[in-house]
């Protein structure tokens, strides 16, 4: 996978995290509200991409994916505090779990999906209908 696609997928997953959280707390999906909630985590994501030079190996779980995940959560929470947004312990735990599943999960699945795609292209996967 190319780095740009990986970055777009990571960004989309952070936005899904934000949208689901806002919906669960009846905060709506108004663009400004979503932007206010998302920007700290998107900055954390960008810091993680830079710190771990993820563009060199965007599919790698360790250390790239783990650094990216922890940076997204840590920087995101610090920026939420600095900007006067709430940070409860339970929110930190939920963010760690959900963003971990999102940002590490697709990276863990990517090699298997690539193998399946490769087998399908080469004709080694048979249709069992």
Buried (B, 14 or more C-beta within 10 A) or exposed (E): EEBEEBBEBBBEBBBEBBBEBBEEEEBEEEEEEBEBBBBBBBBBBBBBBEBBEBBEBBBBBEEBBBBBBBBBBBBBBBBBEEEEBEBEEEBBEBBBEBBBBBBBBBBEEBEEEEEEEEEEEEEEEEEEE
